[in-house]
């Protein structure tokens, strides 16, 4: 077992008793309230409880204010429409880490004894026929007052890597693809990471996604097909990048007394071993060991009393294939700089040393940003229960999720790490 200098902090017995998830994808004719109801009903049914058993709800959403001008009380409106009211409803916005942040808040609500059953729900309605509106959702994912300085800082990270002609898209795309392109070029320059290694990550995730009926994309790719796909921002091609998505996911959290009081089957309950939310700090690009996700993962391992060598399966925030390479390093599955080589060797495939993103990840499963973190938790609960079907990781006992949000400086503004176990 692996322990840090801060020692082990024991978490009370907190459990996930139900999870639910809609398909992720482009659903122009399904509104946010409907997706919220579908994911919440599925989670309550999975838990075997009623809406009246909930003591609180934490609702994660990022884009509804931008897309629909519903800037306030989003959770109260969406949940009341399905008959959930009279309890605390807290709205959570933490960029792409909103779902995991809502989960963390629900865990802490139960842990603090304010109630013994809480709902975390993330829902996002992002896809629109108005492409300018849709892609501009991401424009405030960094400090809007220092946009030019941020672009210059990120561009500098990638200096020294030539951008071949024809490798930048002339179609609209999220500004975060330029961010990840800068991260990619830095990693290539610093560690020798290759486009083929990035393509190996994307091909692996798309092939995992074939077996996930809730994924946005279920088409397999070879490494060669990923490399030959349309460019987005060098070195990234289209299959290496997460799409715009609609969708919702939910989890029901309780303590041990609620398991007994409600007469629930403890054999299907999954323990929350750690839930950490951490914001970033100023660092130099070369200080990779001080990345916000690496520091948050260290805290989470200490709290859970486990180490990276104990993890059976992981879901990480692969907004691009480069994201997965960075995060497997931050989670301690390999040395810094080795994320590309272990991916190319197949160590992160189902059946490999440490399966990563068996769901298909954000690249293929989809990325409805407020729901993404809870979608990861849905997958890991399914894996730990042995209910993941053809994408099941054998003998999964410990699972970890990494979910990042926004950009501040040269890294994510916030990182959420969740460790689960049977």
C-alpha positions, -999 to +999 in steps of 0.1 A: +000+000+000+011+036-007+008+064+018+019+100+017+035+122+044+001+135+056-009+101+068-042+084+064-075+101+069-103+077+074-136+085+056-168+074+072-188+046+056-203+064+027-219+044-002-232+048-037-264+029-038-278+039-072-266+052-105-284+063-136-273+077-170-290+087-202-273+080-236-249+108-244-251+123-279-269+149-300-305+151-288-321+182-303-356+170-294-349+161-257-350+190-232-329+194-200-359+185-177-365+153-195-328+142-193-327+151-156-358+130-150-345+101-170-311+099-151-326+106-117-354+080-121-328+054-132-306+062-102-335+060-078-347+027-093-312+013-092-310+022-055-344+008-048-357+040-031-383+067-037-380+104-044-393+110-009-363+093+006-339+120-006-327+146+019-308+168-005-299+172-042-269+187-059-275+198-095-246+202-118-250+223-150-227+246-169-243+258-201-280+264-196-276+300-188-256+305-220-278+283-242-313+291-228-307+322-206-317+302-175-290+317-154-304+308-120-323+281-100-317+255-127-317+226-103-349+237-085-367+240-118-355+208-134-361+187-102-394+202-093-407+193-127-403+157-118-417+160-083-386+166-062-390+195-039-391+205-002-354+196+002-322+216-002-313+219-039-278+233-045-267+243-080-231+235-088-210+250-116-173+241-118-168+239-155-162+204-168-157+192-132-192+202-122-206+167-120-178+154-097-180+186-077-217+179-071-209+144-061-183+156-037-209+180-021-234+152-018-209+130-001-199+157+023-236+164+031-241+128+042-207+127+059-216+158+079-248+142+092-271+167+077-291+138+061-284+102+052-294+101+015-284+126-012-287+129-049-259+142-072-272+149-107-255+165-137-274+174-169-263+193-200-281+204-231-253+217-253-260+207-289-276+234-311-282+242-347-266+276-339-230+265-341-216+299-330-238+297-298-228+261-292-190+266-295-190+299-276-201+280-244-164+274-238-153+310-241-155+316-203-137+284-192-107+306-184-101+342-171-119+363-197-100+394-185-066+379-194-075+360-226-047+373-247-021+366-220-034+331-216-032+324-253+003+337-254+013+316-224-001+284-238+013+291-273+048+295-257+044+260-241+043+245-276+071+265-291+098+243-308+073+219-324+067+226-360+031+227-372+028+210-406+007+226-433-029+213-435-030+202-398-052+229-385-090+229-391-107+258-407-141+248-392-154+260-358-142+241-328-139+246-290-111+269-279-101+241-255-088+221-285-062+248-290-054+245-252-049+207-255-029+212-287-005+234-267-003+208-240+004+182-266+032+201-282+048+207-248+046+170-240+061+161-274+089+185-269+096+176-233+092+138-234+092+128-270+055+118-271+044+110-307+012+114-327+011+077-330+009+074-292-019+099-292-037+079-319-032+047-298-052+063-270-080+075-293-082+041-310-083+023-277-111+044-264-132+042-295-129+005-295-139+003-259-169+024-267-182-002-292-194-021-261-211+008-244-247+012-255-249+047-240-219+061-259-223+089-285-200+070-309-197+033-312-174+030-342-140+013-339-108+029-352-073+018-360-043+039-351-038+046-388-074+057-393-071+081-363-039+096-378-056+100-412-087+116-399-095+153-404-073+177-384-085+198-355-054+215-340-020+199-345-012+173-334-049+165-327-072+149-352-110+146-349-112+111-332-087+123-306-111+150-294-143+149-273-175+159-292-202+184-282-228+163-263-262+163-245-269+140-216-274+134-179-260+112-152-269+107-115-258+090-083-275+084-050-253+085-019-261+073+016-245+062+049-245+029+066-275+037+088-296+044+057-287+011+042-302-006+072-331+018+076-342+014+040-336-023+039-312-020+009-290-047-005-255-039+008-239-063-017-246-038-045-235-007-026-201+007-036-180+024-010-167+060-015-131+057-003-121+093-012-136+123-029-112+153-034-118+186-051-087+208-055-080+241-073-048+247-092-018+269-082+009+287-100+038+266-113+062+264-142+054+241-171+084+219-163+071+212-127+048+184-139+048+168-105+030+198-092+001+195-116-032+200-098-044+165-107-012+149-094-015+168-061-052+160-058-046+123-066-019+121-038-045+135-013-071+110-025-048+080-022-039+091+013-075+094+023-084+061+007-054+042+021-045+028-013-020+036-040-019+036-078-007+000-077-040-011-060-063+005-087-081-020-109-098+005-134-098+042-141-119+068-158-100+099-167-108+133-184-098+127-220-112+158-235-085+149-260-062+119-262-034+141-247-056+146-217-055+108-210-017+106-214-012+135-189-037+121-164-024+085-163+009+101-154-007+123-127-025+093-112+008+075-108+002+047-132+036+054-148+064+079-146+060+114-160+066+112-197+057+075-200+019+080-206+024+077-244+046+046-244+023+027-220-007+035-241+011+024-273+020-009-256-017-016-247-013-014-210-044+008-207-067-014-227-093-037-211-072-067-203-040-046-199-021-037-167-043-008-158-075-004-179-084+033-185-117+046-199-134+012-205-166+034-211-149+049-242-140+080-224-150+115-233-135+111-268-161+084-277-187+081-249-193+119-251-188+150-230-219+168-218-198+188-195-220+191-164-228+154-165-193+141-174-180+134-139-211+116-129-209+096-161-175+084-150-189+074-116-217+055-134-191+035-153-169+027-123-199+016-102-209-007-130-174-021-131-171-026-094-204-044-093-194-066-122-222-053-143-203-038-173-210-066-197-185-070-226-164-041-214-161-056-178-126-053-162-119-087-145-119-087-107-123-049-103-120-040-067-106-004-065-116+023-091-105+059-096-120+088-115-102+120-125-123+149-137-109+184-145-125+217-152-115+250-169-081+264-175-062+287-151-026+294-159-011+264-176-034+236-162-070+228-152-085+253-128-100+225-107-094+187-104-118+162-088-105+128-078-129+100-067-117+066-053-143+038-050-141+003-037-160-029-030 
